[in-house]
């Protein structure tokens, strides 16, 4: 005879299992929408958060984007990302990738190349230099989101016309005395590397042949760049704190009113308007100074590209989301709220953008022929080799440092004496 108690217990167990299964199904139902984690620097205006929210809502529950803030400092951003990506962390889906990381991340297998179905939208109406920054080994590894480049900022109440060359600017600054100081970035960090590469490109040279991973550094343009750096740093026009100055220190020094010139990124414009509105009407802008009057100065391109992690569990959704985040609508928001220049050409004719960036034409012209920093997986070591060799600028001896620079970069490329 079957024990009735056993039947009752069995029936209760089955009912319990059905209830638990139903609860689990409901719980799973709540988690049906995949969450895409977007690792990007902590943008203070809220522009990135708006883009994430808009794209999540427009996806109609296909995905949700969660912002994961990274530090403001680019070196610390890279450090955190490299550790996670090297460990195969599947929690990273979309990466706010500095333009100088493309080759390193691609070569390491940490990001995915863009395929034909999403590539067309990613390339649409983009400026050439930002687009080039996502290319490596003839493949596309990201979508250009925001751009950046340095301009020359100067006091129109002291200077009638912007100087065209570094020599002219240094001479003008010296004639103005203490109020003529030139603010620039001279600390031993990426900003010093960018300063050298900009001068080198302006002189017609480049650091590497990135296709063949070999040093170029032609002697004439390299010597011209080094001589200009030494001339500037040893001039009375250079700020006494040049060797410890980054972008923000240069901005703050310029805002005191004791300087007449500054080479810096576009964030300084909104800062001046907010912090010292009384001098804002007296601020002019021009292209980064050249080394001769027959061709304009060139400066390195900056900005953020969006890449998809190779370890993402939702890679195809991440590509779709990246296209949405970097759309014209969200680039406009990033520009007007956050002061981050767009990578879409047509936006520089947009009324709202031009109100935010009254220097839009100069900035677009600068970005059109901006120079790439060496697109090599070893860029971090190459950059350290440059900044350590050339710091402090006042001690540069062009003849000796030309040889030292070639040697340091050669060691970095051969993974010897990594810095």
Steps between C-alpha positions, in 0.01 A plus 500: 500500500627848416561713804259798479751718687761438233249599230413818685867591547574425135204710387608789718857475363372510143281800578797666667719438199235646270477812717878537516528450126234764446684742727826433321333554166362832622841597631657406170234700322614809685856446377413435136632841384882478474697770679792645304773652716658810347838574655589863433651797683272666752361780281371768740230674293271196477524482118613135503226405746237659276632310198495171694143561616376603155656200327362263764149638456521502121611136494149397615636269770759346268770619742570732790823700521667539838770764537810387687711812570876496455743756650551836327872431448560310173791296641285374787215424258731287290642324806156393624384387156818309418481302823140399438537429129818297547314289757215436253242686709159439334337793681646753254289547186569850362828683554552876493840462334758779478610550140854384587391153624363358175807309380587365846148374576451357151835319491437351844164360387308701759258669256303380198530634144196663346320305231342620180145516639592761763802659333300721263320679784820527700679675214216727385605868466791461744803729482798323347739527796260356763413224255865420446545468878278188508689325219775243552634242255233603246217417740264724694501454877262766630261779416616863542296663775670821616805680366747749639792712387698791637458857383694816575315725748614860542403837645351726231532804728878456493560348158356643178539180302578139591862403434543256214817328625663395824789740446259788446299408811810471717623839376163666565480348847847623587415857393194493730710415804337326794151513347620329184559154647416198281319213670566147372539141622853407606466236771643154435179333378294444185449874449873552446504216245205658318680837501808348335299300243298810408816702440656211308194467275492877448862477382400222259630202696362200688619258766427163341415324180215317671447250218853366538554586867821688430630835618486797263600816690659667199781721623393842367140507634601330825777750564263786419245371751762450772653843438158665531432321828836608643454858375158526660590338832805723547320819401374750761162439336477148645325465833737411782282197579512363144675177602206407728214639292218291356185619319319609815797680653545692173130594501505622859814706438347658190182586691699711749549753221879493522542317169425611147531166317404138564501181294225278636183303428155645449381437857674823598236708321208403725727517804600860423136598449402351834802593711613837361217635284656847511789388276291275270429785252877544464581140409589419140581168337702380206661187366790351693813702404707381207875496446481695175258747345431289189310216671274472806590331825385144557407351833428150626142379506331402824161369590300189583406211272254226593625142471336165577676264740605163361379347829149650484215250530282727285740615230243553223279705731806697610575595137141623459519696823834658406353626172213656693727659762721658232208625289462860388241565769726388780807669361302823505412443866863418587610822329239738642491358854849364543703716260629188319559570128310275259648267239212547253591762241154653453462585868758778464238688295228438759372823660500357853854367463626830362351683797683261733820513294535843338838371380331210312654584162855515639446179694361313198794615285739385775332160527497447124878471488571403859787254544474151646734399774692184397245224442696216653412244771810624682384861504500523879871415510578728204324789674690442823827487305424840345382677815786370714762592243368853449424596859562766611477695176746764616777235504448387140817501293378430144819332371533264796130442557436413137725197551366424848142516372562255218670262741224520761225438245696213345530337844126545560413339165730207578355458850832581660516718805123546515418811693 
